[in-house]
Amino acid sequence: MFFWLNPFYVIYGLFRRLDSGRPFIKCTDSGVRFIEAKSSKCLDDFLEDIKKDSSLLRLLFLNQTSSMLGADQWPIIFLKTSHPAQ
């Protein structure tokens, strides 16, 4: 993944906060989290299901960040990929 992101070095940082509460980006090499998921449906079918039940939209986004990361450890980008469940 490093080679994919190399041209976009700005996103390697983490969101941090100064003591004053002002947010800033600390440039590190840990600003991307990669999440892998399994699905029994292709994206087209899943998007059709979302049209019928919008509550499924929450499955597209990571919602566990508060328990996984400290308040000053938020990466700029989360990448989530899915592959067929077997």
JOBELZI-V263733 format. One record per residue. N is the residue number from 0. NEAR is the number of other ideal C-beta (glycine too) atoms within 12 Angstrom. Layout:
BEGIN
n = {N,N}
near = {NEAR,NEAR}
END
This chain:
BEGIN
n = {0,1,2,3,4,5,6,7,8,9,10,11,12,13,14,15,16,17,18,19,20,21,22,23,24,25,26,27,28,29,30,31,32,33,34,35,36,37,38,39,40,41,42,43,44,45,46,47,48,49,50,51,52,53,54,55,56,57,58,59,60,61,62,63,64,65,66,67,68,69,70,71,72,73,74,75,76,77,78,79,80,81,82,83,84,85}
near = {17,13,7,13,21,13,10,17,17,15,25,23,25,26,26,25,17,12,8,8,10,10,16,17,22,20,16,20,16,22,28,26,24,18,21,15,22,14,22,13,19,14,18,11,16,21,18,13,20,18,13,12,13,12,11,18,15,12,22,21,14,22,14,14,17,11,10,15,19,14,15,19,21,27,29,26,24,24,21,21,16,19,14,14,11,6}
END
